[in-house]
Structure formats: structure tokens, C-alpha cells
Amino acid sequence: MGSICFGIDIGGTSVKLGLFTQEGELLDNWEIPTRKEDKGSFILQDVAASVEAKIKEKSLNKEDIVGIGIGVPGPVTEDGTVVQCVNLGWGTFNVANEMKALTGFETKVGNDANVAALGEMWQGGGKGYKNIIMVTLGTGVGGGVILDGNILTGSNGAAGEIGHITVSYDETESCNCTKHGCLEQFASATGIVKEAKRILEKSEEASVLRNIPALSAKAIFDAAKEGDALALRSVDQLGRYLGIALSHVSAVVDPQAFVIGGGVSKAGDMLTEVIRKHYEQNVMLALKGKEFKLALLGNDAGIYGSAKLILGK
């Protein structure tokens, strides 16, 4: 029985790799560039070569290696088949089988957002829980659902797309998914700024936000922490949209905890508390009192989750 494994997170710019013990200790981590030429045909070859190089560098015994876990930016079916990764240039093919052919190691593959959620459950903000929902607030709004320690993938590998829950039926602008009124349009970093600008336009109220030429989600939270009334309204509106969306998700999944990650989560307790407030106002009695935690692993969540993917329970 092996005692170590590789966790790999394939992104559009770089591939993050980690070497882990079965207990979740990160022994080493490094990166290689993502070569997307020729429809991404070099990516898995480069990953395999990097794994082999690390095995030699560390003088590892191959019998000690459990296998390889991989997170990729796209839908993945249970058998490791990727259903198009546009950011990598990939069409539909079985990543798990190809990686095993290249390295000889058992391989499991998951969607990167789902895998990050698994990592946070294992060694991050969701540690100690087996049923969590992770919400990633960044350029978009991503999500991952972990039930009984396992990723919920759905029939097409697209479960956990929390960012595309409709939270406003009055929104006229289109989301990238072609719908209108998606959570992502209001709770992503760009959505937060867009909504703050709308609030500014509708009011003549004094606010430090009016003096910031390149308004950002961070600037809005910073102003709110200083007591700026308009910034506080903007943050409260964000919390309302997230609270409503998560109350819907909770009614289906009934998690123990929500883990909030992504760049916007750097706002800290102010963010989790405003989400909690609106969640409690919108959820049924039996689902009140959930934990709201901040993600802890940052950009390493993907490699942790990928490692856990191959290690299993």
C-alpha cells in the first residue's frame, strides 16, 4: 500500500503540483507552465515528465505512490472523461486513462472548483465537516458540493454551478451563460463593482467611493469597514443575493457548513457575517444555524483536493 501521492491543479496559465502524505501533509509543491499549443496536447506529457522528475529528485520508491489526482477547468464525468476544457484547448477525452498510460499510476480527475472544495473540506476552512458547500467569489462565482466526504458531480459533471442560480428576475443584462439575473452577475468581483456603481448613480449621497477612479470590490469593503453608508448598502446587497442563493442550495443539500473562498473572501468576517444575516432571514427553520467559514488554502486548495481525490476516504 502506497503512502504518498501527487495532487495536480491544471490552470490556463500554469499547472500547480504537490506531493502529499496520506495524512494531508504537503511535502513539496511547484509549478510548470501550461503549454496550450496544438490543442493542449503537451499538457499531460509535461505533467507526467514533471512527476517523473520529482520522483527521481526525491529518490522515491514507485511502490510508495498511491497515484495522481488532477483538477481541470471544465466538466468531468465520474470515469475521468473531460467534456471540453475550452481554456486548455481540449475536446472530449479520458484524462484519467491517458495520465495512467503516461505514468503507470492510478489517476482520478475532477472539476477544479469541486476539487478545491474537497481540499478545503480535507485540510482547510471546512476541516472537521463531511458535508460542505464551497462558494468561490472571484472573476466569476464558482461552487463545489461535498456530501459525505465525496464530490457531487451530477450526470454531466456540472453540479455545484452556484453562480448561475437566478437571484434577480428584473436584471436585463445577460450573464456569460446567456441567462439573466445570475448570482455571478452580482457577487463576482466585477458584479460587486457594477452594483455599487448602480447604487452611486441612483443617489447623490456623499461617499468616498465617488473619489475612487478604478473602483474595486476591495475598495468597497474597505470603505464599508470605515463606516461609509453607501458602501455598507452595497455590501449588504451583496450579502442579500448570496444569502438568498445559499438558502436555496441549503434546501436541496442541507450542508453542515458553507466555505467562502476566492479573492473577494479577503474581506473576511464582514463578508461571512452579512451572508449569514441574509441566509438566516431567507431559509426555513430546519436549515438555520449553519456554519459560515472562510477558505484557508488559497491557491493551494486545488492540489490538496486533487490529492484527496486519489486517496479517497
C-alpha positions in Angstrom: 0.0 0.0 0.0 1.4 3.4 -1.0 1.9 6.2 1.4 2.3 9.3 -0.8 0.5 10.8 -3.8 0.6 13.7 -6.3 -2.1 16.4 -6.4 -2.2 18.4 -9.6 -4.2 21.5 -10.5 -4.2 22.3 -14.2 -4.9 26.0 -14.9 -4.9 28.1 -18.1 -1.6 29.7 -17.3 0.2 27.3 -15.1 0.0 23.8 -13.6 0.4 23.5 -9.8 1.8 20.2 -8.5 2.1 19.0 -4.9 3.5 15.9 -3.2 1.4 14.8 -0.2 1.4 12.2 2.5 -1.8 10.2 3.1 -2.4 12.3 6.2 -2.5 15.5 4.2 1.0 16.9 4.8 2.3 18.8 1.8 5.9 17.6 1.3 6.7 19.8 -1.7 4.9 22.0 -4.3 6.0 23.5 -7.6 4.6 24.8 -10.9 5.2 24.4 -14.6 3.8 26.5 -17.4 0.6 25.3 -19.2 1.5 24.7 -22.9 -1.7 25.2 -24.8 -0.3 24.8 -28.3 -1.6 22.2 -30.6 -5.0 22.0 -28.7 -3.2 21.4 -25.4 -1.6 18.1 -26.5 1.6 18.8 -24.5 -0.1 19.4 -21.1 -0.4 15.9 -19.8 3.0 15.0 -21.3 4.6 17.9 -19.4 2.8 16.9 -16.2 4.0 13.3 -16.5 7.5 14.4 -17.1 7.4 16.7 -14.1 6.1 13.9 -11.9 8.8 11.6 -13.1 11.5 14.3 -12.4 10.2 14.8 -8.9 10.3 11.0 -8.2 13.9 11.0 -9.2 14.8 14.2 -7.3 13.3 12.8 -4.1 14.6 9.2 -4.7 11.0 7.9 -4.2 10.0 4.3 -4.4 7.2 4.0 -7.0 5.6 1.3 -4.9 5.0 4.0 -2.2 2.9 6.2 -4.6 -0.8 5.7 -4.3 -1.5 7.6 -7.5 -2.3 11.0 -9.0 -5.2 13.3 -8.6 -5.9 16.0 -11.1 -8.2 19.1 -11.2 -9.2 20.6 -14.5 -11.1 23.7 -15.5 -14.2 22.1 -17.0 -16.9 19.4 -16.5 -15.6 15.9 -15.7 -17.5 12.7 -15.6 -17.0 10.1 -12.9 -14.7 7.9 -15.0 -12.3 10.9 -15.7 -13.6 12.0 -19.0 -13.3 15.7 -19.7 -16.2 17.2 -21.6 -14.4 20.1 -23.2 -11.9 22.3 -21.4 -12.1 25.4 -23.6 -9.3 27.2 -21.6 -6.9 24.4 -22.3 -7.9 23.7 -25.9 -9.2 20.2 -25.0 -12.1 18.4 -26.6 -13.7 15.3 -25.0 -11.3 12.6 -23.9 -10.5 10.5 -20.8 -7.8 12.3 -18.9 -7.5 9.6 -16.2 -6.7 6.9 -18.7 -4.2 9.0 -20.6 -2.4 10.0 -17.4 -2.2 6.4 -16.3 -0.8 5.4 -19.7 1.9 8.1 -19.4 2.9 7.4 -15.8 1.7 4.0 -14.8 -0.1 5.4 -11.8 -3.7 5.2 -11.0 -5.3 8.6 -11.7 -8.6 10.3 -10.7 -9.8 13.6 -12.2 -12.3 16.2 -11.1 -13.5 19.7 -11.9 -11.2 22.3 -10.4 -13.9 24.1 -8.4 -15.2 20.8 -7.0 -11.6 19.6 -6.2 -10.9 22.9 -4.4 -14.0 22.3 -2.3 -12.7 18.8 -1.4 -9.3 20.3 -0.5 -10.9 22.9 1.9 -13.0 20.1 3.5 -9.9 18.0 4.0 -7.3 20.5 5.3 -8.8 23.9 5.0 -11.8 26.0 6.2 -14.1 23.0 6.1 -11.9 20.7 8.1 -13.9 18.7 10.6 -17.0 18.5 8.3 -18.1 15.9 5.8 -20.9 18.0 4.1 -19.9 21.4 2.9 -20.7 23.8 0.1 -17.8 25.9 -1.1 -18.5 29.2 -2.8 -15.7 30.9 -4.7 -16.1 34.6 -5.3 -13.6 35.8 -7.9 -13.8 36.8 -11.6 -16.9 34.6 -11.6 -18.8 32.7 -8.9 -17.9 29.1 -8.6 -19.1 26.4 -6.4 -18.4 22.9 -5.2 -20.6 20.5 -3.2 -19.2 17.8 -0.9 -21.6 15.2 0.5 -20.3 12.6 3.0 -16.8 13.4 2.0 -17.4 13.0 -1.7 -17.7 15.4 -4.6 -21.2 15.7 -6.0 -20.6 15.8 -9.8 -24.0 15.3 -11.3 -24.9 13.5 -14.5 -22.8 15.8 -16.7 -20.1 16.8 -14.2 -21.8 20.2 -13.9 -23.2 20.1 -10.3 -22.3 22.9 -8.0 -22.7 25.8 -10.6 -23.9 28.0 -7.8 -23.0 31.2 -9.7 -25.9 30.5 -12.2 -28.7 30.4 -9.7 -31.2 33.2 -10.6 -31.4 35.8 -7.8 -32.9 38.7 -9.7 -35.8 38.4 -12.2 -35.6 42.1 -13.1 -32.0 42.1 -14.5 -31.9 43.0 -18.2 -28.2 42.4 -18.8 -27.1 38.9 -19.9 -24.8 36.7 -17.9 -21.9 34.9 -19.7 -24.1 31.7 -19.5 -26.8 33.6 -21.6 -29.3 33.7 -18.7 -30.3 36.9 -16.9 -30.1 37.7 -13.2 -27.5 35.0 -12.2 -25.8 35.3 -8.8 -22.5 35.7 -10.7 -23.7 39.0 -12.1 -24.0 40.4 -8.6 -21.5 38.5 -6.4 -18.4 38.2 -8.6 -15.7 40.8 -8.1 -16.9 42.6 -11.3 -20.5 42.2 -10.3 -19.9 43.8 -6.9 -18.4 46.9 -8.6 -21.2 47.1 -11.2 -23.8 47.0 -8.5 -22.0 49.6 -6.4 -21.9 51.9 -9.4 -25.6 51.5 -9.9 -26.2 52.5 -6.3 -24.0 55.5 -6.8 -25.9 56.6 -9.9 -29.2 56.4 -8.1 -28.1 58.5 -5.2 -26.5 61.9 -4.6 -25.3 60.8 -1.2 -21.7 61.6 -0.3 -19.4 58.6 -0.4 -15.7 58.0 -0.6 -16.5 55.6 -3.4 -17.1 58.6 -5.7 -13.5 59.6 -5.4 -12.0 56.2 -6.5 -11.4 56.2 -10.2 -10.8 52.4 -10.5 -13.4 51.1 -8.1 -12.8 47.5 -6.9 -14.5 45.0 -4.6 -11.7 45.6 -2.1 -12.2 49.3 -2.1 -15.9 48.9 -1.5 -15.3 46.6 1.5 -12.6 48.9 2.8 -15.0 51.9 2.7 -17.7 49.8 4.4 -15.3 48.9 7.2 -14.7 52.6 7.7 -18.5 53.2 8.0 -19.2 54.7 4.6 -23.0 54.4 4.4 -23.3 53.8 0.6 -20.5 51.2 0.7 -22.3 49.5 3.6 -25.5 49.4 1.4 -23.5 47.8 -1.4 -22.1 45.1 0.9 -25.5 44.5 2.4 -27.0 44.0 -1.1 -24.2 41.5 -1.9 -25.0 39.6 1.3 -28.6 39.6 0.4 -28.0 38.0 -3.0 -25.6 35.4 -1.6 -27.9 34.7 1.4 -30.9 34.1 -0.9 -28.9 31.8 -3.2 -27.4 29.8 -0.4 -30.7 29.4 1.3 -31.9 27.7 -2.0 -28.9 25.5 -2.1 -29.3 24.5 1.5 -32.9 23.4 0.9 -31.6 20.8 -1.5 -28.3 19.8 0.1 -28.5 20.6 3.8 -24.8 21.1 4.4 -23.0 21.4 7.8 -21.1 24.5 6.6 -20.5 27.0 3.8 -16.9 27.8 3.0 -16.4 31.1 1.2 -13.2 31.5 -0.9 -11.8 33.4 -3.9 -10.3 36.9 -3.9 -13.5 38.6 -2.5 -13.2 36.4 0.6 -10.2 38.5 1.7 -12.9 40.9 3.0 -13.0 38.4 6.0 -15.6 38.3 8.7 -17.6 41.3 7.3 -18.4 39.2 4.3 -19.4 36.0 6.1 -21.5 37.9 8.7 -23.5 39.7 6.1 -24.1 36.5 4.1 -25.1 34.8 7.4 -27.6 37.6 8.2 -29.4 37.3 4.9 -29.2 33.5 4.8 -30.9 33.3 8.2 -33.7 35.7 7.0 -34.4 33.6 3.9 -34.0 29.9 4.9 -36.5 27.6 6.5 -36.3 26.9 10.3 -34.8 23.4 10.0 -31.9 24.8 8.0 -30.9 27.7 10.2 -27.7 27.9 12.2 -25.3 26.7 9.5 -21.6 27.5 9.9 -20.0 30.1 7.6 -16.3 29.7 7.2 -13.5 31.4 5.2 -11.4 29.2 2.9 -7.9 28.8 4.2 -5.9 27.1 1.5 -5.9 29.9 -1.2 -4.4 28.8 -4.5 -3.3 25.5 -3.0 -6.9 24.3 -2.5 -6.8 22.6 -5.9 -3.7 20.5 -5.2 -4.9 19.5 -1.8 -8.3 18.4 -3.2 -6.7 16.6 -6.1 -4.6 14.6 -3.6 -7.7 13.8 -1.6 -9.4 12.7 -4.8 -6.9 9.9 -5.3 -6.6 9.0 -1.7 -10.4 8.6 -1.3 -11.9 8.4 2.2 
